């Protein structure tokens, strides 16, 4: 089994099996606090040809191992200044600060980005606010916050959308243009009366940057037409990831709706014209991964791509869908664990390339050019549908 991705998470599984006692002052009267600084090196966000989005802020959780005590800090991702979110000292600095006062002792430091409209942090919140010694870093998961399509908090919804893959309940959509997930830890360090220390995190990307692309063949020999826009919904996005080992839970998946763009042969974004007969559609998403359907024939569940094409001067869109079983397997995005319940991502960036062309005229999805019937676009304009 290829566990190359695990190398990013090895520091997280180094747990203390024995700790030496450290001398602590009597904190009931005067907690002894030491000034510390934190900063971020974003080399892991730009270490390949793809420049990944860096969050505006990062949270730092400092947990003292002996004589359990925790505090939570929010920092600017580049300026390394911020403020306390939990267990601040009684005398707070005015405004933001670059120096944070921790009680002396041995610590484990965790850093992660946070967006409460995109993710659920219940495990982390419970870990911060309780002194339960049974709760370990290996128990911490982040999961996507899911929405029903008609929820006003869900971004990017469009008129005329109809769901031909309504699985997983009505509240199974995640936000489009979602923030990549970053995480890092620093193995136990001693905070004492030495000179001011600056602890540098190198956050690792837990999510994958995935380009989903397919080709549209326009039959313009009878009536020329222009495609205004193309929207797709992709299913099979795992909902949950473990921070400590990067294991992705594949037992529960969700969906995302996003807008596509057209590219020419050089990769430049273009607009459609009357004379175009071939268009390459792209959509780029940052998600934990995308899992394939159980087989190549199903048209419902995870690993299905739905498409809605808006043609200029035509009121109703053209609709269709395709099974991504083979495109996802070709993309080699992940490897399943032996129990089949989790996956380990293979790479930071991948491409789901649908080889079958989507053939349309100005009114309908005409056909698909994959004669095998396995990687084949099918029209959903005339099938039973559940309106959302």
C-alpha positions in Angstrom: 0.0 0.0 0.0 1.3 3.5 -0.9 1.3 5.6 2.3 3.3 8.5 0.9 0.7 11.0 1.9 1.1 9.9 5.6 4.5 11.5 5.8 2.8 14.9 6.2 1.1 13.7 9.3 3.8 11.7 11.1 4.4 14.5 13.8 0.8 14.2 14.7 0.9 10.6 15.8 3.8 11.1 18.1 2.1 11.0 21.5 3.6 11.3 24.9 3.8 7.9 26.5 5.7 9.2 29.5 6.3 12.7 30.8 8.8 13.9 33.3 7.5 16.1 36.0 8.0 19.8 35.6 8.1 22.3 38.4 5.1 24.6 38.2 4.5 27.6 40.3 1.4 27.9 42.5 -1.0 29.0 39.7 -4.0 29.6 41.9 -2.3 32.8 43.1 -0.1 33.9 40.2 0.0 31.9 37.1 3.5 32.1 35.6 3.2 33.1 32.0 5.9 33.2 29.3 5.8 35.4 26.2 5.8 33.4 22.9 5.3 34.1 19.2 3.9 32.0 16.4 4.3 32.3 12.6 3.6 30.3 9.5 5.7 29.1 6.6 3.5 28.5 3.6 6.0 26.5 1.6 3.5 23.5 1.4 0.9 25.7 -0.3 3.3 26.5 -3.2 5.6 23.4 -3.4 4.2 22.2 -6.7 3.0 23.9 -9.9 -0.3 24.7 -8.4 -0.6 27.7 -6.1 -3.2 26.8 -3.4 -5.3 29.3 -1.6 -4.0 30.3 1.8 -6.6 31.1 4.5 -6.7 34.6 5.9 -6.3 33.4 9.5 -5.1 30.3 11.4 -6.0 29.1 14.8 -3.3 27.9 17.2 -4.2 25.5 20.1 -1.6 25.3 22.8 -2.1 22.3 25.2 0.1 21.9 28.2 0.8 18.2 28.8 1.6 18.1 32.5 -0.9 20.1 34.6 -3.4 20.2 31.8 -4.1 23.8 30.5 -5.1 25.0 27.1 -5.5 28.3 25.2 -6.7 29.1 21.7 -5.3 31.9 19.6 -6.3 33.3 16.2 -3.5 34.7 14.0 -3.2 36.4 10.7 -1.7 33.9 8.3 1.2 36.2 7.2 1.5 39.0 9.8 1.5 36.5 12.7 -0.5 38.9 14.8 -3.9 38.2 16.4 -5.8 37.7 19.7 -6.9 35.1 22.2 -10.1 33.1 21.6 -10.0 30.9 24.7 -8.2 31.2 28.2 -6.8 34.7 27.7 -4.8 36.2 30.5 -6.5 38.7 32.8 -4.5 41.6 31.4 -5.2 41.6 27.7 -3.2 43.7 25.3 -5.1 46.4 23.4 -6.0 45.2 19.9 -4.0 42.6 18.1 -0.6 41.4 19.4 2.4 39.3 18.2 3.3 38.1 21.7 1.2 35.6 23.6 1.6 34.6 27.2 1.5 30.9 28.0 1.8 29.3 31.4 5.2 27.6 31.8 5.4 23.9 31.0 5.6 21.3 28.2 3.2 21.8 25.3 1.8 20.3 22.2 0.9 23.0 19.6 -1.7 22.5 16.9 -2.5 24.9 14.0 -5.6 24.7 11.7 -7.7 27.1 9.7 -11.4 27.6 10.6 -14.5 28.8 8.7 -17.8 28.0 10.5 -19.9 28.4 7.4 -17.9 25.7 5.6 -16.8 23.3 8.3 -17.9 21.7 11.6 -15.4 21.7 14.5 -17.3 19.9 17.2 -14.4 17.5 18.0 -11.9 20.4 18.3 -14.3 22.6 20.4 -15.0 19.7 22.8 -11.2 19.0 23.0 -10.5 22.7 23.8 -13.2 23.1 26.4 -12.8 19.9 28.4 -10.1 18.4 30.5 -11.0 14.8 29.5 -7.7 13.0 29.4 -9.2 10.3 27.2 -9.6 12.7 24.3 -6.5 12.6 22.1 -5.4 14.5 19.0 -6.0 11.2 17.1 -9.7 11.6 17.9 -10.0 15.0 16.2 -12.0 15.3 12.9 -13.1 18.1 10.8 -16.2 17.7 8.6 -18.0 19.8 6.0 -21.1 21.7 7.0 -23.9 20.6 4.8 -26.9 22.6 3.5 -30.2 21.9 1.8 -30.4 23.5 -1.6 -32.9 26.1 -0.6 -30.9 27.3 2.5 -30.1 31.0 2.0 -26.7 30.4 3.5 -25.6 28.1 0.6 -23.7 30.1 -2.0 -23.9 29.8 -5.7 -27.4 28.4 -6.1 -29.1 29.0 -9.5 -32.6 29.1 -10.9 -34.0 26.1 -12.8 -31.8 23.7 -10.9 -33.3 20.2 -10.6 -31.6 17.3 -8.8 -31.5 14.0 -10.7 -29.2 12.5 -8.0 -31.1 13.2 -4.7 -29.2 10.9 -2.4 -28.0 11.4 1.2 -31.0 13.5 2.2 -32.0 17.0 1.3 -29.3 18.7 3.3 -26.3 17.2 1.5 -24.7 20.2 -0.3 -21.4 21.8 0.7 -20.3 25.3 -0.2 -18.7 26.0 -3.6 -15.2 27.6 -3.7 -14.6 26.0 -0.4 -11.4 26.8 1.6 -8.7 24.2 1.5 -8.0 22.5 4.8 -4.6 23.1 6.4 -3.1 21.6 9.6 0.2 21.2 11.4 1.5 20.4 14.8 4.7 20.9 16.7 5.8 18.0 18.8 6.0 18.7 22.6 8.1 21.7 23.4 9.1 23.4 26.7 7.9 26.9 27.4 10.0 28.4 30.1 11.9 31.6 31.0 14.3 31.5 28.1 14.5 34.2 25.5 11.3 35.0 23.5 10.6 32.0 21.3 9.0 32.0 17.8 7.4 28.7 16.9 7.0 28.2 13.1 4.3 26.1 11.6 4.4 24.6 8.1 0.7 23.8 7.5 0.1 20.8 5.3 -2.8 20.7 2.8 -5.3 18.0 3.9 -7.7 18.6 0.9 -7.1 18.0 -2.8 -7.2 20.5 -5.6 -9.1 18.7 -8.4 -9.7 19.9 -12.0 -12.9 18.3 -13.4 -13.0 18.6 -17.2 -15.1 17.4 -20.1 -15.7 18.4 -23.8 -18.8 19.7 -25.4 -19.4 19.0 -29.1 -21.8 21.5 -30.6 -23.9 20.5 -33.6 -24.2 23.9 -35.3 -24.6 22.8 -38.9 -28.3 23.5 -38.8 -28.8 26.3 -36.2 -25.7 28.1 -34.8 -25.9 28.9 -31.1 -23.8 30.2 -28.2 -23.5 28.6 -24.8 -23.7 31.2 -22.1 -22.8 29.1 -19.0 -22.4 25.6 -17.7 -23.0 24.4 -14.2 -22.2 21.0 -12.7 -23.0 19.1 -9.6 -20.5 16.5 -8.5 -21.3 13.9 -5.9 -19.1 11.6 -3.9 -17.2 14.2 -1.8 -16.2 12.7 1.5 -17.6 14.7 4.5 -14.9 14.0 7.2 -11.2 13.9 7.7 -9.0 12.9 10.7 -6.5 15.6 11.5 -3.9 13.3 13.1 -3.4 10.8 10.2 -5.2 12.4 7.2 -7.6 9.5 6.9 -10.6 10.4 4.9 -14.0 8.8 5.9 -15.6 7.5 2.7 -18.7 6.0 4.3 -20.6 9.3 4.0 -20.4 11.7 1.0 -21.9 14.9 -0.1 -22.3 17.1 -3.2 -21.1 20.4 -4.6 -22.6 22.7 -7.3 -20.2 24.9 -9.1 -19.8 27.0 -12.3 -17.5 25.9 -15.1 -15.4 27.9 -17.5 -14.2 27.3 -21.1 -10.5 27.0 -22.0 -8.7 26.9 -25.3 -5.7 24.6 -26.2 -3.3 26.9 -24.3 -5.3 26.8 -21.1 -6.6 30.4 -21.5 -10.2 31.1 -20.4 -12.4 31.9 -23.4 -16.1 32.6 -24.2 -18.2 30.6 -26.7 -19.0 31.9 -30.2 -21.4 30.9 -32.9 -18.6 29.3 -34.9 -17.2 27.1 -32.0 -17.9 23.4 -32.4 -15.8 22.1 -29.5 -15.5 23.5 -26.0 -13.4 22.3 -23.2 -15.2 22.8 -19.8 -13.3 23.1 -16.6 -14.2 23.3 -12.9 -11.7 23.4 -10.1 -12.6 22.4 -6.6 -10.7 22.0 -3.3 -12.3 19.1 -1.5 -11.1 16.1 0.5 -11.4 13.9 -2.6 -14.1 12.5 -4.9 -15.0 8.8 -4.6 -16.3 6.7 -7.5 -19.6 5.0 -7.7 -19.7 1.3 -6.7 -19.7 0.3 -10.4 -19.7 1.9 -13.9 -23.4 1.4 -14.6 -25.2 3.2 -11.8 -26.7 6.7 -12.4 -27.5 7.5 -8.7 -25.4 8.1 -5.6 -21.7 9.1 -5.2 -19.4 9.5 -8.2 -22.0 11.1 -10.5 -21.6 14.4 -12.4 -24.8 16.3 -13.4 -24.6 19.1 -15.9 -26.9 22.1 -16.8 -26.1 24.1 -19.9 -27.6 27.5 -20.6 -27.8 28.4 -24.3 -28.2 32.1 -25.3 -31.7 33.1 -26.1 -33.1 29.9 -24.8 -35.1 30.0 -21.6 -34.7 26.4 -20.4 -31.3 24.7 -19.9 -30.0 21.4 -21.3 -29.5 18.8 -18.7 -27.5 15.5 -18.5 -25.3 13.4 -16.3 -22.5 10.9 -16.4 -21.0 8.2 -14.2 -17.5 9.1 -13.1 -16.4 5.5 -12.2 -13.6 5.3 -14.8 -12.5 9.0 -14.8 -12.0 8.9 -11.0 -10.1 5.6 -11.2 -7.9 7.0 -13.9 -7.3 10.1 -11.8 -5.8 7.9 -9.1 -6.8 10.4 -6.3 -6.7 8.0 -3.3 -6.2 4.5 -2.0 -8.7 2.8 0.2 -7.6 1.3 3.5 -8.0 -2.4 4.1 -11.3 -2.0 5.9 -12.7 0.0 3.0 -14.0 2.7 5.3 -11.3 5.2 4.8 -9.0 6.5 2.1 -5.6 8.1 1.9 -5.1 10.7 -0.8 -2.3 10.0 -3.3 -1.6 13.6 -4.3 -2.4 17.2 -3.7 -3.7 17.9 -7.2 -5.6 15.6 -9.6 -7.6 15.7 -12.8 -10.9 14.0 -13.4 -11.0 13.9 -17.2 -14.2 12.6 -18.8 -13.2 11.2 -22.2 -16.7 10.8 -23.6 -17.8 14.0 -25.5 -21.1 15.6 -24.6 -22.9 16.2 -27.9 -25.7 18.9 -28.0 -27.7 20.9 -30.4 -29.4 24.2 -29.5 -32.2 22.4 -27.7 -31.1 19.0 -26.4 -28.3 16.7 -25.3 -28.2 14.7 -28.5 -25.9 11.8 -27.6 -22.6 10.7 -26.2 -19.7 9.4 -28.3 -18.7 6.6 -26.0 -20.2 3.5 -27.5 -19.2 1.3 -24.7 -22.2 2.5 -22.6 -20.1 2.8 -19.4 -18.7 6.3 -19.7 -21.7 7.8 -21.4 -23.6 11.0 -21.0 -27.4 10.6 -20.7 -30.1 13.2 -21.0 -32.1 14.0 -17.9 -34.5 16.4 -19.6 -37.3 13.8 -20.0 -36.8 11.7 -16.9 -38.6 11.8 -13.6 -37.1 14.5 -11.4 -37.2 15.8 -7.9 -37.5 19.5 -7.8 -35.4 21.1 -5.0 
